[in-house]
Amino acid sequence: MLQRERPSSLAMAQLAAAGHDPSMRPLPSPAPLGPEVDPTPRPLPARIPHRGASVTLEPLAPRHAEDLWAAAQADATGVSWAYMGYGPFADAGAMARHVASFAAQHDPMAWAVRPHRSGRVEGWLTLMEIQPANAAIEIGHIWFSPRLQRTRAATEAMFLLMRHAMDDLGYRRLVWKCNALNAPSIAAARRLGFVAEGTLRAHLVVKGRRRDTAFFSILEEEWPARRDAIAAWLDDANWDHAGAPRSSLSAATAALS
């Protein structure tokens, strides 16, 4: 009778690191279970630039602070910081200290957003809550100056990180979450094709206030259609000579739901 070869200690360690107990044999279960998936841990994001047609993402660094402080001056009321866990900043020095600290973190991992039209950094965004073993990752900490908001470059900036997470790194679940009162963020999530999952009540305390958090996601099987819809909207053929889109991205992604 043939003996089944026991996995090597290295193989057992690799299985354990991926969340599997090598000593456990899979048995039929009378309980309903989710589908089997590839349990291979996904790669961590790297601090590399991402260049699109209208914007470049650069790994956030202290040298970006001057541009970011200038961009923040376009928001006289501070409304762009209302739902962030930080800001607005009292002066350029406070902004510089925040940028230096933010740039040194690995989760969240931040990129500065440089639209090609202005050539200056006008915001940041991150990949965060990075869970390689679960193939789950979030796009968040999105701060765009008023000049960058609701532009082609803003949409492409988010798309570049979404595509990097799902296509380049192979994550299975891409998350978007925000304050449940943050109507512009909820609208942005829906416009990009994220699917609403529900609200966690009294989830966080932010700036001394209770925050209910709305969760959205895109799963790997949903991503190709959403990627193609966003790419088609960003394509030059969709833009007229005045710089306005010929079609609605919201309509395109709503049709996928």
N, C-alpha and C positions, 0 to 999 in steps of 0.2 A: 504494500500500500504506500502510495507516495505521501511523503510528509510535506506539509506546507512550510515553506521557508519563513522563519521569523524575521520581521523587518529589523534592519540594523538600528543601533542606538541613535545614529544620526537621523535616519528616516523617521523614527518614532518621535524624536525631538522636533523635527520639522512639522509633523502632523499635529503634535500638541500645540505648537506655536500658532498653527492655523485654526485652532479651536476644536480639534478632534482628539479623542482619547483612543490611542492605538490599541488599547486592551479591550475596547468595547466592540462587539460584533453587531452589525446592523441586523435587527430582527423585524419581522412584520409587526405593524402596530395596528390595533383596532381603532386608535384615535386618529382623527383627521390631522394630517401634517401638510406643511407647505411643500412646494416643488423643490427637488434637489437643484442646487446651483453650484457653480464653480467656486470652491472655497478658497482659492488661491488669494492671498492678500495682495491688494493692489499697490502699485508704487506710490511713494510720497511725491507730492509736487516738488519741483525744483525752482530755485530763484533764477528764472530765465525770462528774457523779454518775449513778448508776443506782438507781432506786427500785423495789422489789418490794413484795409484799403483807406480808412479814414482816421485811424487811431493806432497808437502804439502803447502797449503796457510795459512799463519798466519796473523791475523789482524796487519797491519803495526804499529810499535812502535819505539820509539827512540833507543831501544837496537839493532835494525837492521842496524843502520847507519854504523857501522864499517864494516860489511860484504858488504854492498852496495857500500861503498867507494872503498873497495878492488876490487869488481867486476867491477866497472867503470874503473879501471886502465887497464883493458884488451882492452879498446877502446882508442888507442893512438891518433886517429884523431878526436875523438868527433862526428863521423858520427851518432852514435846511438841517439844523442840528436838533430839532425838536424831539426826534425819536432815536437819536444816537445816544450811546452811553457816555459820551464825552462831548465837549464843545458847547457853545462857541468859546473860542479862546480869547483871553483878554488882550494879548499882544503878540507880536511876532515871536518873541522868546518862548512864550507858552506853546505856541504852535510848533516851534522847532523842537522843544523837548518832547512833545507828544509824538511827532514824526520819528524822532530818533529812537524812542522806546518801541513804537509800533513796528518800525522797520527791523528791529532785532528779534522779533518773535517768529516762531516757526508755525504756530497755530494760534491765531490766524496768520496766514502768510499774505502779505499785502503787496499790491502793485499800484504804482502811480499811473494815472491816465493822461496821456499826452495827445490831444487831437492834432491832426496834421495841419488843420486850417490855421490854428493860432500858434502852434509850435510850443505852447507853454503847458505845464502840468495844471490840470483843472479839477482833479479829484483823485479818489482812490477806491479800491475794492479788494476783497480778499477771497481766498479759499480757506475754509475753517471747519471746525468740528470734523477733522479728518480721521476717518476710521478705516484703515486699510483692510483689516480682517473682515469687516462687514461690507466692504465695497461701497461705503456711504461717505458723502462729502457735501459740504454746503457752500453756496456762494452768499456772501454777506458783508457786513461792515461797509456798505456802499454809501459813500459820500461824494456827490457830484455838485459842483458849484452851480449857481443859477445859469451861468453861460453854457454849461455842459448839459444840463438837464433837457430831456425831450429832444435830443439831437440824434442824428444818424450815428455819430461817434459814440454816444452814450450806449445805444443799443449794441453796437459792435463791440464795445469794451466788455459788456457782460457776456456776449456771445463767445468771444475769444476764450474766456475762462470756462464757460460751460462746455465748449467743444474740447478744450484741453482735458477737462476732468473726465468726460464721457468717452471721447474717441482716443485721445492719446494715452490716458492712464487707465481707461477701462472700468471706471466706477459704475456700479449698478444702480445707485440711488443718488440723485442730486436734489438737495434740499434748499428751500427758500423759506425763511421765517421772518416775521416782523410783528411789531406791535399791532394788535387787532384793531386799533383805532387809526392806524396809518393807511388811510385810503389810497394815497399815491403808490405806496409800496405794494399793496394788494392788487391794484390795477396793473402795475408793472409785472407782477408775477403771472397774472392771468394772460397778459399780452404776450409773454414769452412762452406760454404753453404749460406753465406749472399747474398741477392739479391740486385743488384744495383738499386737505386731510382733516381739518378740524381746528379747534382752539383749545389750548391749555389755559385754564383760568387761574388767575393769580400766580402765574408762572415765575415772574421775576419782580424785583424791585429795582427800578431805574431812576436815578436822580430823585430818590425819595418817593416815587410814585409806583403804585401797583401797575404791573404790566400783564395783561392777558396776551398770549402769543398765538398768532395764526400760523399754521404750518401748511406748506405746499411742497410738492415733489414732482420730479420727472424720473421715471424708471427706464431702464435700458431698452425695453421693448417699445417705449413711447418716444424715445429720443430721436430716432432717424427721421420721423415725419416732422417733428418740431425743428430739428436742425435744418432740414431742407426748406421749411417755410421761412425761417429767419434768414437763411442764406439767400433765398430768392428775394426777400424784401430788401436786403442790403445790396443786392446786385445793382450795378450801374444802370441796367436796363429798366429798373423800377423807378428811376429818378428823372424828373423833368429838368429842363434847362434852368428853372428857377430854384432848383434844389429841394423840391417837394416830392414826396413819394407818390407814385401813381396808384398804389394799392394800400390797403389797411393790413398791418400785421395782426392786430387784434381779431379781425374777421378771419384771417387765414388760420390762426391757432384755435379760435373758437370752433371752427369747422371740424377740428380734430377730436374734440371732446365727445 
